[in-house]
Amino acid sequence: MEKEFIDYKDLRRFGFGDSQARRIIRLAKKKLVEKGYAFYNGKRVGLVPAKAVAEVIGVPFKEDDSF
């Protein structure tokens, strides 16, 4: 089953470092705010759509243990 929303802990499980995972989430939130989703402008929002993360890292994100 593919996740629709991702937080930094999910990125950590896929091998990203703590600060790198948090930075990816921050960049995804910034892109979402630029697209008009003002909800993601809050500091306490930690879940972002998987598609936004895929856009930041440049690779389609799938929850798969085959990494």
SVG drawing of the C-alpha trace seen along z (x, -y; Angstrom):
<svg xmlns="http://www.w3.org/2000/svg" viewBox="-5 -31 27 37">
<polyline fill="none" stroke="black" stroke-width="0.4" points="0.0,0.0 1.4,-3.4 1.2,-6.2 -0.4,-9.4 1.2,-11.6 4.8,-11.4 6.6,-12.9 10.3,-13.1 10.2,-9.8 9.2,-8.0 12.1,-9.6 14.5,-8.5 13.3,-4.9 14.4,-5.2 17.9,-6.2 17.9,-10.0 19.6,-11.7 17.6,-13.5 18.4,-17.1 18.1,-16.1 14.7,-14.5 13.5,-17.6 14.9,-19.8 13.0,-17.8 9.7,-18.2 10.4,-21.9 11.0,-22.4 7.9,-20.3 5.9,-22.6 7.4,-25.7 6.4,-24.5 2.9,-23.7 2.5,-27.2 3.7,-28.7 1.0,-26.6 -1.6,-28.2 -2.0,-25.6 -1.7,-28.0 -2.5,-25.3 1.1,-24.1 2.5,-27.5 2.2,-26.4 5.2,-25.3 3.4,-22.4 2.3,-20.7 4.7,-17.8 2.8,-15.6 3.0,-16.5 1.7,-14.7 4.0,-12.0 3.8,-13.8 5.3,-16.9 8.2,-14.9 8.7,-13.2 8.9,-16.6 11.6,-17.8 13.8,-14.7 13.2,-14.1 12.3,-10.4 8.9,-8.9 8.3,-8.0 6.9,-4.6 6.7,-2.9 8.4,0.3 10.9,2.3 13.0,3.1 15.4,0.2"/>
</svg>
